[in-house]
Amino acid sequence: MRLRPCLLLFCTLSLLSGTFVHALAADTPPATEPSALSQRADLPSRSSRQEAALRRELDKEQFRQLEAGDDNFLGLFLPAARPAPLGGVLLVADRGEHADAPRLIAASRRHLSDAGWHTLSISLPDRLGNLDHLSDAEQEIARQAHAEQIRQRLRQAWLALQAEGAEQVALLGQGEAAWWVLRTAGQDSNDPALGKVVLLDPRPWPAGEPLHRLLEAWDRPLLEIHSRDEPDPEQLRRREREIRRLGRSHNYDQVQHPLLPGQSETSLNRRIEGWLRK
């Protein structure tokens, strides 16, 4: 009989503790899965994935790890196939392409190396993300920082070519990179190491000034090649008028060299080589 009160107390405590544990479990939020946004933030960037692929596929002797401030990027170097190089050629791939892009860049850097130039190819940094959440002033600061990052990246690349023994460096840019090459060359036109500039299918940066404006800051030899779609005739005429107005027509060559999909780039590379030799 004495056990009955104890048994009753034990049962009561058990019921209360069970109710408390159940209530505590109900109040505790379940562990949440990582958000899609945080998962995307953890993914490597486009350029990081491309560089990793290049490191798996190419000879490591080509790799040059370059730095411009906090910007670390990969360059692909090929030495000139002659004891005394004709100079150096810095090739900059189009926006979104890597330093061994299959259209033109890969073939050109090998062709020009075989022809006697040191070559170094690089890519542009990842494009700016969506800036709509920023104020106009903050957007402008972001664009200026991006432009300066590209300028310093190009500068470090041609300094690396000079360190390899190239006394004169020519710049070749494709697509949007052609616009950046011309802009940077104009800003650093006092550098005696800078020589000729080749623009292949030039396309302006959406937030930048027109291409013909950049021509005003460059008075050395320049070759503009159109190999894709037919360029806007009015834009070409405007550039030609600007060149004539500045009295630089002797330094400016503009050619059409259509390349069909799958067509060999040998003839185009020979044209570039011949122009660089002039």
C-alpha positions as CSV (number, residue, x, y, z in Angstrom):
1,M,0.0,0.0,0.0
2,R,2.9,2.3,0.6
3,L,4.1,1.8,-2.9
4,R,0.9,3.2,-4.4
5,P,1.6,7.0,-3.6
6,C,5.1,6.6,-5.0
7,L,3.9,4.8,-8.1
8,L,1.3,7.6,-8.6
9,L,4.0,10.3,-8.2
10,F,6.3,8.5,-10.7
11,C,3.6,8.2,-13.3
12,T,2.7,11.9,-12.9
13,L,6.3,13.0,-13.3
14,S,6.7,10.8,-16.4
15,L,3.7,12.3,-18.0
16,L,4.9,15.8,-17.2
17,S,8.4,15.2,-18.5
18,G,7.0,13.7,-21.7
19,T,4.8,16.7,-22.2
20,F,7.7,19.1,-21.6
21,V,10.0,17.2,-24.1
22,H,7.3,17.3,-26.7
23,A,6.6,21.0,-26.2
24,L,10.4,21.7,-26.4
25,A,10.7,19.8,-29.6
26,A,7.7,21.7,-31.0
27,D,9.3,25.1,-30.1
28,T,12.7,24.2,-31.5
29,P,12.8,25.0,-35.3
30,P,14.1,22.2,-37.5
31,A,17.6,22.5,-38.9
32,T,17.3,24.3,-42.2
33,E,19.1,23.4,-45.4
34,P,21.6,25.9,-46.8
35,S,19.8,28.4,-48.9
36,A,20.2,28.3,-52.7
37,L,21.9,31.8,-52.4
38,S,24.5,30.6,-50.0
39,Q,25.1,27.4,-52.1
40,R,25.7,29.6,-55.2
41,A,28.0,31.9,-53.2
42,D,30.2,28.8,-52.4
43,L,30.5,27.8,-56.0
44,P,33.8,28.6,-57.7
45,S,33.7,31.5,-60.2
46,R,33.7,31.0,-64.0
47,S,37.3,32.0,-64.3
48,S,38.4,29.7,-61.5
49,R,36.7,26.7,-63.2
50,Q,38.3,27.6,-66.5
51,E,41.8,28.0,-64.9
52,A,41.4,24.7,-63.2
53,A,40.5,23.0,-66.5
54,L,43.5,24.6,-68.2
55,R,45.9,23.4,-65.5
56,R,44.6,19.8,-66.1
57,E,44.9,20.0,-69.9
58,L,48.1,22.0,-70.7
59,D,51.8,21.7,-70.0
60,K,52.6,23.3,-66.7
61,E,55.7,25.0,-68.2
62,Q,53.3,27.4,-69.9
63,F,51.7,28.6,-66.7
64,R,52.5,32.0,-65.3
65,Q,50.7,33.0,-62.1
66,L,50.4,36.7,-62.2
67,E,49.3,39.3,-59.6
68,A,48.0,42.8,-59.8
69,G,47.2,43.9,-56.3
70,D,44.7,41.5,-54.9
71,D,43.9,40.1,-58.4
72,N,45.6,36.7,-59.0
73,F,45.2,35.3,-62.5
74,L,46.7,32.8,-64.9
75,G,48.8,33.6,-68.0
76,L,49.8,31.1,-70.6
77,F,53.3,31.7,-72.0
78,L,55.0,30.3,-75.0
79,P,58.6,31.2,-75.9
80,A,59.7,32.3,-79.3
81,A,61.0,29.5,-81.5
82,R,64.2,31.4,-82.1
83,P,67.2,32.4,-79.9
84,A,66.5,36.2,-80.3
85,P,62.7,36.9,-80.1
86,L,61.2,39.4,-82.4
87,G,59.3,40.8,-79.4
88,G,56.3,39.8,-77.3
89,V,52.6,39.6,-78.1
90,L,50.1,39.8,-75.3
91,L,46.8,38.2,-76.3
92,V,43.6,39.0,-74.4
93,A,40.6,36.7,-74.9
94,D,37.1,38.0,-75.3
95,R,34.8,38.4,-72.3
96,G,33.8,35.0,-70.9
97,E,36.6,33.2,-72.7
98,H,39.7,31.7,-71.2
99,A,43.4,32.2,-72.1
100,D,43.4,29.3,-74.5
101,A,40.1,30.1,-76.1
102,P,39.6,27.8,-79.2
103,R,38.7,30.6,-81.5
104,L,41.8,32.6,-82.6
105,I,43.5,32.9,-79.2
106,A,44.7,29.3,-79.0
107,A,45.9,29.2,-82.6
108,S,47.4,32.7,-82.6
109,R,49.5,32.3,-79.6
110,R,51.0,29.1,-81.0
111,H,51.4,30.5,-84.5
112,L,53.1,33.7,-83.3
113,S,55.4,31.7,-81.0
114,D,56.5,29.5,-83.9
115,A,57.0,32.6,-86.0
116,G,59.5,34.2,-83.5
117,W,57.5,36.1,-80.8
118,H,57.2,35.4,-77.1
119,T,53.4,35.1,-76.5
120,L,51.4,35.4,-73.3
121,S,47.7,35.0,-73.3
122,I,45.3,36.0,-70.5
123,S,41.6,36.4,-69.9
124,L,39.5,39.3,-68.6
125,P,38.2,39.1,-65.0
126,D,34.7,37.9,-64.4
127,R,32.1,40.5,-65.4
128,L,30.4,42.8,-62.9
129,G,27.4,41.3,-61.2
130,N,24.0,43.0,-61.0
131,L,24.4,46.5,-59.6
132,D,20.7,47.5,-59.5
133,H,20.6,47.4,-55.7
134,L,23.3,50.0,-55.5
135,S,23.0,53.8,-55.7
136,D,24.2,55.6,-58.9
137,A,27.3,56.7,-57.1
138,E,28.0,53.2,-55.8
139,Q,27.5,51.8,-59.3
140,E,30.0,54.2,-60.7
141,I,32.6,53.3,-58.1
142,A,32.1,49.6,-58.9
143,R,32.6,50.3,-62.6
144,Q,35.7,52.4,-62.0
145,A,37.2,49.7,-59.8
146,H,36.5,47.1,-62.4
147,A,38.1,49.2,-65.1
148,E,41.2,49.7,-63.0
149,Q,41.4,46.0,-62.3
150,I,41.5,45.3,-66.0
151,R,44.1,48.0,-66.7
152,Q,46.4,46.7,-64.0
153,R,45.9,43.1,-65.2
154,L,47.0,44.1,-68.7
155,R,50.0,46.1,-67.3
156,Q,51.2,43.2,-65.2
157,A,50.9,40.9,-68.2
158,W,53.1,42.9,-70.5
159,L,55.6,43.5,-67.7
160,A,55.7,39.7,-67.4
161,L,56.5,39.5,-71.2
162,Q,59.3,42.0,-70.8
163,A,60.7,39.9,-67.9
164,E,60.8,37.0,-70.3
165,G,63.0,39.0,-72.6
166,A,60.6,40.8,-74.9
167,E,61.8,44.4,-75.4
168,Q,58.8,45.4,-77.5
169,V,55.2,44.2,-76.7
170,A,52.3,44.2,-79.1
171,L,48.8,43.9,-77.8
172,L,46.0,41.8,-79.4
173,G,42.5,41.9,-78.0
174,Q,39.4,40.0,-79.2
175,G,35.8,41.1,-78.9
176,E,35.3,43.3,-75.8
177,A,38.9,42.7,-74.8
178,A,39.9,44.6,-77.9
179,W,38.2,47.7,-76.4
180,W,40.0,47.2,-73.1
181,V,43.4,46.7,-74.9
182,L,43.0,50.0,-76.8
183,R,41.8,51.8,-73.7
184,T,44.7,50.6,-71.7
185,A,47.2,51.2,-74.5
186,G,46.0,54.8,-74.7
187,Q,46.2,55.4,-71.0
188,D,49.8,54.0,-71.0
189,S,50.9,55.3,-74.4
190,N,54.1,56.8,-72.8
191,D,55.4,53.3,-72.0
192,P,58.2,52.8,-74.6
193,A,57.7,49.0,-74.5
194,L,54.3,49.2,-76.0
195,G,54.3,48.7,-79.8
196,K,51.5,47.7,-82.1
197,V,47.9,47.0,-81.4
198,V,45.6,44.4,-83.1
199,L,41.9,44.6,-82.6
200,L,39.9,41.5,-83.7
201,D,36.1,42.0,-84.0
202,P,36.2,44.9,-81.4
203,R,33.2,45.4,-79.3
204,P,32.9,48.2,-76.7
205,W,32.3,47.7,-73.0
206,P,28.6,48.5,-72.5
207,A,29.5,51.1,-69.8
208,G,32.4,52.5,-71.8
209,E,32.9,55.2,-74.4
210,P,32.7,54.5,-78.2
211,L,35.7,52.8,-79.8
212,H,36.4,55.7,-82.2
213,R,37.0,58.0,-79.1
214,L,39.7,55.7,-77.9
215,L,41.5,56.0,-81.2
216,E,42.3,59.6,-80.3
217,A,44.6,58.5,-77.5
218,W,46.6,56.0,-79.7
219,D,49.0,57.2,-82.4
220,R,51.0,54.0,-83.1
221,P,50.3,51.3,-85.6
222,L,46.9,49.6,-85.3
223,L,45.3,46.8,-87.2
224,E,41.5,46.4,-87.0
225,I,40.2,43.0,-88.3
226,H,36.6,42.0,-88.8
227,S,36.2,38.2,-89.1
228,R,32.6,37.6,-87.9
229,D,29.5,39.5,-88.8
230,E,29.5,42.4,-91.1
231,P,30.3,45.5,-89.0
232,D,28.1,48.5,-89.0
233,P,29.2,50.5,-92.0
234,E,28.4,53.8,-90.3
235,Q,30.7,52.9,-87.4
236,L,33.5,52.1,-89.8
237,R,33.1,55.3,-91.7
238,R,33.1,57.3,-88.4
239,R,36.3,55.6,-87.4
240,E,37.9,56.3,-90.8
241,R,36.9,59.9,-90.6
242,E,38.3,60.2,-87.1
243,I,41.6,58.7,-88.2
244,R,41.9,61.0,-91.2
245,R,41.0,64.0,-89.0
246,L,43.9,63.1,-86.7
247,G,46.3,62.6,-89.6
248,R,47.0,59.0,-88.6
249,S,45.8,57.1,-91.6
250,H,49.4,55.9,-92.2
251,N,49.3,54.0,-88.9
252,Y,45.8,52.5,-89.2
253,D,44.8,49.4,-91.2
254,Q,41.2,48.1,-91.3
255,V,40.6,44.7,-93.1
256,Q,37.7,42.3,-93.6
257,H,38.8,38.7,-93.1
258,P,35.7,36.5,-92.8
259,L,36.1,33.2,-91.0
260,L,33.4,30.6,-91.5
261,P,32.6,28.2,-88.6
262,G,35.1,25.4,-88.6
263,Q,37.4,27.2,-91.1
264,S,41.1,27.2,-90.4
265,E,42.6,30.3,-88.8
266,T,45.9,29.9,-90.5
267,S,45.4,32.5,-93.2
268,L,44.2,35.1,-90.5
269,N,47.2,34.3,-88.3
270,R,49.6,34.7,-91.3
271,R,48.0,38.1,-91.9
272,I,48.5,39.2,-88.3
273,E,52.1,37.9,-88.4
274,G,52.9,39.8,-91.7
275,W,51.5,43.0,-90.3
276,L,53.5,42.7,-87.1
277,R,56.7,42.2,-89.1
278,K,56.2,45.5,-91.0
